[in-house]
């Protein structure tokens, strides 16, 4: 998979942790806000039918299942984190054209949701969104 550029956001899942109350365990049943995990828009046909990254013009987003490891790099500071798939998301098509920048580093369209633990390893939770690249190595 070639690195994808877009936006990274964060979401809550599993037992209460940090800013999160108790939430469901995600599509994989293993999601926990305190673990280094993420939601990916193309985990299955059913997931892809909900998230629809293609509606935003995103191509080349490979099908990956529960437990697959991706690496997300914050383009604002170069910080990188490895996480495993634990849920389906984000619902990319709701945010088509959304753009986040810091200086000249920009990303458009939400392509990955990190748990708060993972997001806070690369950015302050208060930022909410960061431009990013996502790859598998």
N, C-alpha and C positions, 0 to 999 in steps of 0.2 A: 504494500500500500504506500503510495506516495503521500507525503505529509499533506494534510488538509489544513487550510487556514480559515478561521472564523472567529466565533466568540465562545468563551467558556463562562458558564454560570454555575451556581451551586444550588443544592436542594437537600431537604431533610428526609431521612428514612430510618426505619428501625427504632430502637430504644432512644430515649431522651439523651441528648449530648449537646453541650455548649448551648448555642442559641435555639436548638431544636427540641420540641416536645416529641412524644412518642408518635411514630408514624408507621405505615405499613412496611413490609420487608421487600418491596419492589417486585418486579416481574420475575426475578430469579429466586425470591424468598430469602435471600441472604444479606440484603442491603442494611448497613448500619452507618449512621452519620459519623461515628468515631473511627471508621475504617477508611483506608485509602481505596475508594471504589468510585464508580461512575455509572451514569446512564448513557446509553448509546442509541442513536435513532434507527439503526438497522440491525436489530438482534433477531428479527423474524419477519415473515410476511405480515403478520398481524400488527407488529410494532411499526413497521414501515408504512402501513396503511393509515396509522394515526399521526406519525411524526412528519411525513411527507417532505423531506429535505429537497426532493426533486422540484417541488413547487417553488422553491427559492433559487433554482438553477444549480443546486449542488449535485455534482456527479462524482463518481469514483469513490463513494462511501461504501466500503466493503461490508459484507454480512459477517458479523462476529457474534458469537454466543456468550452465555454466562461464563464468567471466569477469565475471558480473554483479556490480556494486558495491553493497554495503550499508554503512551507517554504524552503528556500535555505540557507545552512550554508557554509560559506567560511572555508575550512579545514585548511587554513594557520593561521587564527586568531580567529576562533570560532564565528565570527560575523554572525548574522542570520537575514533574512528579509522575511516577508510574502508578497506575491504578487498574483495577480489574472491573469488568462489566458486572453490575448487580441489578440493573433496571433498564427499562426502555425509556428513552427520552433524549433530549428535551423535545417538546412539540415544536420543531423547527418552523413549520409553516405558519405558526402564529406570529413569528418575528421576522418574516421575510423583509429584507432591506434594512433591518436594524443595524446600526454601525457604532462601534466603540473604538475610540482612539486614545492613545497617550503619546503625545508628540506626533511623530510621523508613523508610528506603528498602529495600524488599524486592522480590525477584523469585522466582517459582516456575517450575520446569520448565526444563531446559536447551534453549534455542532456537538457540544458535549456538556453534560452537567456533572460536576464533581460533588462528592460529599463535602460537608464543611471541613472535616479533618484534612482532606486532600486539597481543597481550595486554599485553605489557610497556610498550606505549605508553600504556595506560590504567590499568594496575594492576600491582602486584608479582606475579610468577609464583607466589610463595609463598602468595598468597591462594587460588589454585586456582579459585574461583568468585566472581562478583560479580553483584549485581542489575543488569540492563541494560534498555535499550530499543534496538530495531533498526529503522531506517528506510532509505529510499532517497534521501533528500535531505539 
